[in-house]
Structure formats: C-alpha cells, structure tokens
Amino acid sequence: MSIFGKKIDPAAKAPSAKPEASVNKKTAVKTVKADNGKKSVKAEAETKSMKDLYGATSATKVKDEKKGQAREAYGNAYRILVKPLVTEKVSNLGVLNKYVFAVAGDANKIEIAKAIKEIYGIKPISVNVIKMLGKNARYGKISGKRKDWKKAIITLPKDKTIKIYEGV
C-alpha cells in the first residue's frame, strides 16, 4: 500500500499495547479500551454519587451530643434558616411553643423542617410559611422597594424549647 509514494507498514496500524482510558462524568465509570479496540472492561473511577460530582453535599451521619443517637446532617441548614426573628409579637407566640425564623426565599416546608431538626435536634409538629412583600421606601427624591423575603412559623411539640433569645 502506498499513499503519495510512501509505503505504510500494516503492522504500524495495529493498536498499541497500552490501553486507553476515559472517564464519563455523568455515570462516574471509567471505561478502558482493550488491545483489540473494543470497550471490554469497566471499572469504577470513584465511589462518589452524582450529587458529589456536581458539588452538592450529600447527607452524612452525625452523632447527637445530648442523646448519643445518630442523625443526618445536610450541611445547608444554615443557608435555609437565615435568622430567628425577635419581636414583641414573636415573643408572645413563645407561650404557644411557636418560633419564627426568616428563611431563604426558595426554601419549602420540608427543607425548613429538616433544617430545624438538624440544628436544634427537635422535629417540628408543623411549619407555616409566609411570603412577605418588601415595603416601598423613599429617600428624598429616590424611591425604591425593599427586598421580598420569607418567614416560617415553627410549632414544636410540648415540653420542647429552643433557646433563641440568649444573645439578645
């Protein structure tokens, strides 16, 4: 065989002895090509889940210091619960075992309940969510609007309390 007057050795076309490897990010599986050029061996590249590949944190077991029991830690509980609200109305709700928190705008009731359980170790009875509209504000000639935000009213079981007012 010749191309443009050069002779090509058929032995040079044979696949190399060294296998080629590639990693598929979606399945986290390493595919190794054998000498014959076909995909023959699949080996796991990593033991990470899909969430770990894309940067999200997965649930891990954390031992509760007070009770000695294992509970799940999600890692983003402090992003969901922005801050506790400390007002006169909220302090009156404390008698009914209800606590109020400013929460992330995209948080839902299930995520809020998991965050309360992770941070305080108490599973709430109910979670009520209210979307608060930001007030219109004027500073001289300049008018604008404050941010919209979300608050959650957490109802805890009887005989369970949260110490929120320590630093106030």
FENPEFEN-V369060 format. One record per backbone hydrogen bond with DSSP energy under -1.0 kcal/mol. NH is the residue of the N-H (numbers start at 1). CO is the residue of the C=O. E is the energy in kcal/mol with one decimal. If there is no record, write none. Layout:
{{NH,CO,E} {NH,CO,E}}
This chain:
{{3,6,-1.8} {6,3,-1.7} {8,1,-1.4} {12,9,-1.2} {22,31,-2.0} {24,29,-1.8} {28,24,-1.5} {30,43,-2.7} {31,22,-2.5} {32,41,-2.3} {33,20,-2.7} {34,38,-1.9} {37,34,-1.7} {40,32,-1.1} {41,32,-1.3} {43,30,-2.6} {53,49,-1.4} {54,50,-1.2} {56,51,-1.8} {60,73,-1.6} {62,71,-3.5} {64,69,-3.8} {68,64,-1.8} {71,62,-3.0} {73,60,-2.8} {80,76,-1.2} {81,77,-2.4} {82,102,-1.8} {83,102,-1.5} {85,100,-2.3} {91,87,-2.0} {92,88,-1.4} {93,89,-1.2} {96,93,-1.1} {97,94,-1.3} {98,93,-1.7} {99,154,-2.5} {101,152,-2.4} {102,83,-3.3} {103,150,-2.5} {104,80,-2.0} {107,104,-1.4} {112,108,-2.2} {113,109,-2.3} {114,110,-2.2} {115,111,-2.1} {116,112,-2.3} {117,113,-2.1} {118,114,-2.3} {119,115,-2.6} {120,116,-2.4} {121,117,-1.0} {125,155,-2.6} {126,155,-1.2} {128,153,-2.5} {130,151,-3.1} {132,149,-3.0} {137,144,-2.1} {139,142,-3.2} {142,139,-1.5} {144,137,-3.2} {146,135,-3.0} {149,132,-2.3} {151,130,-2.8} {152,101,-2.8} {153,128,-3.3} {154,99,-3.6} {155,126,-2.6} {156,97,-2.4} {160,157,-1.4} {164,162,-1.2}}
